[in-house]
Amino acid sequence: MIQNSGLEKIGKGRDHNVLGYSTLLAGGGVKGGMTYGATDDFSPKIVENSVHVHDLHATILHLWDLDHTRLIYCYSGRDFRLTDELAT
């Protein structure tokens, strides 16, 4: 996917991969030297160990010793959580 306003004759913009991306976690109890998941040779598709961003958020909050089920905010009359679980 290329970010493009459509006004340029030649597509100029930043490339984005909406299906697979990399992130780095360090310190705070994260196991060093670990790789989790993989994309195919050209990186547009995840081929093993897909992780949803909500699970990544829950993991980071856990490493910060925060319970993601207790972080609730109300918006438009509905309770939300960062991990997108409906608060009861």
N, C-alpha and C positions, 0 to 999 in steps of 0.2 A: 504494500500500500504506500502510495506517495502522497504527501501533503501538498496540495496544489490548489490555487485559487481558481484555476481555469482560464485566467487572463493571459498566461504566458503561452507562447507557441511551443516552447520546449519545457517539458515538465521539470520545474525546479522546486525543490522542497526537501524536507527530511523524510527518510524512509522509516516506516514504523512496522513492526511485526506485532499484529494484534493477537496472535495465537501462542507465541512462545517468546519469553523474555528472560533475562538473567537478573539475578539480584545477589548481593553479597551480604552475609551476616557474619559478624565477628564479635568475639567477647561475650560476656553475659551468660555463659553456659553453653554456647554453640560449639558443637564438636568440630574441631579444626580439620582442614583438609578433606572435608566431605563434599561430594557432589551428589545431588539428588535430581533425577529426571534427565531427559535428553530430547533434543530435536533431531529432525532428519538432516541429511547432508547440506541442504540449502537453508535450513532453519525456519521454514514457514509452518511446520507441523510438529506437534509434540508426539514423540513415539514411545515414551515411557515415563511413568510416575508424574502424571499431571497433578498440579496443585492449584486449587482455586484461591484467588486473592483473599477471600475471607478466611480460609485456613491459614494463610501466611500471616494475616493480621492477628489471628488468635494465637499463633505461635509466638509472635513478637511480644504480644501483651503478656503471655505466660512467662517469657524470659524476663520481662520487667516485673514479674511477680504481681501482675494485675489479673483479676478474674474478668474475662470478657463478658460473662453473663451478667455482671453487675454494672457495667458501663452502659447506661441507658439514657437516651435523650428523647424528648417529645417533640414531634414536628407534625403540624396539621392534625393534631388529635390522635396521632399514632405513636407508640413507643418504638424506637429503633435502637439497634446495636451496631457497632462498627463491623461486627462479623455477620451482619444481615440476618440474624436470627430474630424472629418476632418475639419481643419481650412480652411476658405474660403478667 
